Amino acid sequence: MAVIHRTTMHPTKLELLTAWLPTRPWYAGGPAGPRPAKAGGFRLDDPAGEVGIEFMVVTDGAEADATAYQVPLTYRPAPLAGAEHALVGTSEHGVLGKRWIYDGVHDPVFVARLYALLDGRAAPQEQSVSDTPDPTVTVSPLAPAGTGADAEPVRVAEGPDHTDVAVRVPGTDAPPVLRVRRVLRPGDDGPAAGGPGRVTAEWRRPDGTVVRSVCAVALTDR
């Protein structure tokens, strides 16, 4: 289960994202640089209990129409071999000690759990409460019974407002591409709109308005 510790992190996640966001091809901020503020998100469980998995949404700026970015993060107790390019940064956790924080699309544990979520075999968890499902996150599964198999990442490609992860799924001849939305827009704005293999979640605008966006889809017809 996702265990949330009431403690500190130095540097904070927002401080790490302030430096990291401008390095991303989908970052649309101006010359003043990012001013990320927490706006929503949810978590997934790692069955092995080793890796923290968080979908974090931040808004950039105080304007009502400030851009919202979705950053899936994984938290590890040791470096992930071969993922130096995906390291967001390290932080000292008040309970767990040093944590290596990665852009989740490059982490095989995140990819496996995202596929399980889209496949109807994983439940979204509250972002800030331990062992509590998040009923505000909606999932349209790929299939009623799921495939029962885990996905393995093959290739990651960045788009102008999304990241695509090509995967390998044992026993599946044509596995989907997992598309993670990086720039969130209120409403239903992408492939597979209304169809299976789709996750939507709520987040807050700087004025407090709650909106809903597509967070991830499984592209099965390409």
PEKA-V701310 format. One line per field, one symbol per residue. ss: DSSP state (H for helix, E for strand, L for the rest). psi: psi as a letter, one per 30 degrees, with the letter a starting at -180 (. if undefined). A space follows every 50 residues. Layout:
ss = ???
psi = ???
//
This chain:
ss = LLLLLLLLEELLHHHHHHHHHHHLLLLLLLLLLLLEEEEEEEEELLLLLL LEEEEEEEEELLLLLLEEEEEEEEEELLLLLLLHHHEEEEEEELLLEEEE EEEHHHLHHHHHHHHHHHLLLLLLELLLLLLLELLLLEEELLLLLLLLLL EEEEEEEELLLEEEEEEEELLLLLLLEEEEELEELLELLLLLLLLLLEEE EEEELLLLLEEEEEEEEEELLL
psi = ljkkkialkjlleeeefeeeeffkfgkglafflkikkkfaalllkjffge kkkkjkkkljlflegkkkkkjkkkkkflkjkggefgjellkjkfefakkk kljffgkfeeeeeeeeeffggkkklkegkkhjkjffkkkjleleflfglk kkkekkkkafglkkjklkjkgkeillkjkkkejkkkajhalgkfalikkl lllklfgfkklklkekljjfj.
//
